[in-house]
């Protein structure tokens, strides 16, 4: 039985047919394709303009930040520096100026700036110094427990501020009334090598804490036991008043009658 072979299609003919299909598709979707190309061109132009604008802002921000020398300059420089590549430098400089002035509103603003730095630039080389500054600001506000937590977290990092952070954490723990925690920080610091002068400070403070503790445990002479009071002295009964003696009337002797001589 003879098997019939179907009509073969030459490669050139297939190529022409595919090209025709491609042309038909292009014609059908030409509006979408044109719109996509236009959007890409406009996006590129917008990106170029944005980069030029940011470069101009940065050129204005760096001199403004470098010229800050008073806390009053912080507010207007904030609008110039935020969002530029000078922002991290502005935060550190502004935080220092606000901390030095020390008003309540200034310290709150400094805390906000340092927290922003710690969130945005965690791996920046200046991040440990921003964390340390945040702890100092909290301590200045008498928020000793919060400051202790910041210093303790910084001490966990293996960096140049580990020893000083342990000292700061111990100091804040003492001020917060947590002497046991303070002793722990000081003991960790004294175990470190090449941490002078912080090791010396911690050793002296640790000796004083232990001395105070031993002094409190010594029995005190003639001390009144707790929850015990001295017996009250019984009041002596009042003596009855002696009755007044009645005055005895003087006896008058009768006058002798005069006699004539």
C-alpha positions in Angstrom: 0.0 0.0 0.0 1.4 3.4 -1.0 1.6 5.9 1.7 1.0 9.5 0.5 3.3 12.2 1.8 1.7 15.5 2.7 2.6 18.7 1.0 5.9 20.0 2.4 6.3 23.6 3.4 9.6 25.3 2.5 11.5 27.2 5.2 11.2 30.4 3.3 7.4 30.1 3.2 7.2 29.4 7.0 9.3 32.5 7.7 7.0 34.7 5.5 3.9 33.3 7.3 5.4 34.0 10.8 6.4 37.4 9.8 2.9 38.2 8.6 1.5 36.9 11.9 4.0 39.1 13.8 3.0 42.1 11.7 -0.6 41.5 12.4 0.0 41.3 16.2 2.0 44.5 16.2 -0.7 46.3 14.3 -3.3 45.0 16.8 -1.4 46.0 19.9 0.4 49.1 18.5 -1.4 51.4 21.0 -0.3 49.4 24.0 3.3 49.1 22.8 3.4 52.9 22.0 2.0 53.7 25.4 4.6 51.5 27.1 7.4 53.1 25.3 6.1 56.5 26.1 5.8 55.7 29.8 9.3 54.3 29.9 10.7 57.5 28.3 8.8 59.8 30.7 9.9 57.7 33.7 13.5 58.1 32.6 13.1 61.8 32.2 11.5 62.1 35.6 14.3 60.1 37.2 16.9 62.3 35.7 15.1 65.4 36.9 14.7 63.9 40.4 18.4 63.1 40.7 19.3 66.6 39.5 16.9 68.1 42.2 18.4 65.9 44.9 21.9 66.8 43.9 21.0 70.5 44.1 19.4 70.0 47.6 22.5 68.2 48.8 24.7 71.0 47.6 22.6 73.4 49.7 22.3 71.1 52.7 26.0 70.4 53.4 27.0 74.1 53.9 23.8 74.7 56.0 24.6 71.8 58.3 28.2 72.8 58.6 27.2 76.3 59.6 25.0 75.2 62.5 26.4 76.5 65.7 23.3 77.1 67.9 20.2 75.2 68.8 18.1 77.9 67.1 19.6 76.8 63.7 18.2 73.3 64.0 14.6 74.0 63.0 15.2 75.7 59.6 18.1 73.4 58.8 15.8 70.4 59.3 13.8 71.3 56.2 17.0 71.7 54.1 18.8 68.6 55.2 16.1 65.9 55.6 16.0 63.5 52.7 19.5 64.4 51.4 22.8 62.6 51.8 23.6 65.1 54.5 20.8 64.0 56.7 22.9 61.6 58.9 25.4 64.4 59.6 22.6 66.8 60.4 21.1 64.5 62.9 24.4 64.0 64.8 25.1 67.8 64.8 21.6 68.8 65.7 21.3 66.3 68.5 24.5 67.5 70.0 23.4 71.2 70.0 20.0 70.3 71.5 21.5 68.1 74.2 23.9 70.9 75.2 21.1 73.3 75.6 19.2 70.8 77.8 15.7 72.1 77.7 12.8 69.6 77.9 11.6 70.2 74.3 15.2 70.1 73.1 15.9 66.8 74.7 12.7 65.3 73.3 13.6 66.5 69.8 17.1 65.1 70.2 15.7 61.7 71.2 13.5 61.7 68.1 16.5 62.5 65.9 18.7 59.8 67.3 15.9 57.2 67.1 15.5 58.1 63.5 19.2 57.6 62.9 19.2 54.2 64.6 16.2 53.0 62.5 17.4 54.3 59.2 21.2 53.7 59.3 21.7 50.6 61.5 24.9 49.6 59.7 26.3 53.1 59.4 29.8 53.5 61.0 28.3 56.3 63.2 25.4 54.1 64.4 27.1 53.1 67.7 27.7 56.8 68.5 24.0 57.6 67.8 22.9 54.8 70.2 25.3 56.1 72.9 23.9 59.7 72.4 20.4 58.4 72.6 21.2 56.8 76.0 22.8 60.0 77.2 19.6 62.0 76.2 17.4 59.5 78.1 19.7 59.8 81.2 19.5 63.6 81.0 15.7 63.3 81.2 16.0 61.1 84.4 14.7 58.1 82.5 17.4 55.9 84.0 15.9 52.5 83.2 15.4 53.4 79.5 18.9 54.7 79.3 20.3 51.6 81.0 18.6 49.4 78.3 20.1 51.4 75.5 23.6 51.2 77.0 23.3 47.5 77.8 22.2 46.8 74.2 25.1 48.7 72.9 27.5 46.8 75.2 26.4 43.6 73.5 27.9 44.8 70.3 31.6 44.1 69.8 32.7 47.6 69.1 34.8 50.5 70.4 32.2 51.6 72.8 31.6 48.3 74.6 33.6 49.2 77.8 32.2 52.7 78.1 28.6 51.4 77.5 29.0 48.9 80.4 30.1 51.8 82.7 27.2 53.9 81.5 24.7 51.1 82.0 26.0 50.5 85.5 25.8 54.1 86.4 22.2 54.3 85.2 21.3 51.1 87.0 22.5 52.6 90.3 20.5 55.7 89.7 17.5 53.6 89.0 18.0 51.8 92.3 19.0 48.5 90.7 22.2 47.9 92.5 22.4 44.2 91.7 22.3 45.0 88.0 24.9 47.7 88.4 27.2 45.3 90.1 26.8 42.8 87.2 27.8 45.5 84.7 30.8 46.6 86.7 32.0 43.0 87.2 31.8 42.4 83.4 33.8 45.5 82.9 36.5 44.6 85.4 36.9 41.3 83.6 37.8 43.0 80.3 41.3 43.7 79.3 42.7 47.0 78.0 39.5 48.8 79.0 41.1 51.6 81.0 40.1 54.0 82.4 36.6 52.4 82.5 38.0 49.3 84.3 39.4 51.5 87.0 36.2 53.4 87.5 34.2 50.2 87.6 36.6 48.6 90.1 36.4 51.6 92.5 32.6 51.7 92.2 32.3 48.0 92.7 34.4 48.1 95.9 32.3 50.9 97.2 29.1 48.9 96.6 30.4 45.8 98.3 31.6 48.0 101.2 28.1 49.5 101.6 26.5 46.1 101.5 28.8 44.6 104.2 28.2 47.7 106.3 24.5 47.1 106.2 24.7 43.5 107.2 26.8 44.2 110.3 24.7 44.0 113.6 24.2 47.3 115.2 24.8 47.7 118.9 21.9 48.7 121.0 19.6 48.6 118.0 15.9 48.2 118.5 14.7 45.0 116.7 12.4 45.6 113.9 8.7 45.4 114.6 9.5 45.7 118.3 9.0 48.8 120.3 10.4 49.7 123.7 7.9 49.0 126.5 6.0 52.0 127.5 6.7 53.3 131.0 3.7 53.2 133.2 2.6 56.6 134.3 3.1 57.1 138.0 -0.2 57.9 139.8 -0.5 61.5 140.8 -0.2 62.2 144.5 -3.3 63.4 146.1 -3.0 67.0 147.3 -2.6 67.3 151.1 -5.6 68.9 152.7 -5.0 72.4 153.7 -4.5 72.9 157.4 -7.2 75.1 159.0 -5.8 78.2 160.6 -6.0 78.0 164.4 -7.4 81.3 165.8 -5.1 83.0 168.1 -6.1 83.0 171.7 -6.4 86.4 173.2 -5.6 86.6 177.0 -8.2 88.6 179.0 -6.9 92.0 179.9 -6.2 92.4 183.6 -8.4 95.0 185.3 -6.5 97.9 186.2 -6.4 98.5 190.0 -5.9 101.7 191.8 -2.8 101.7 193.6 
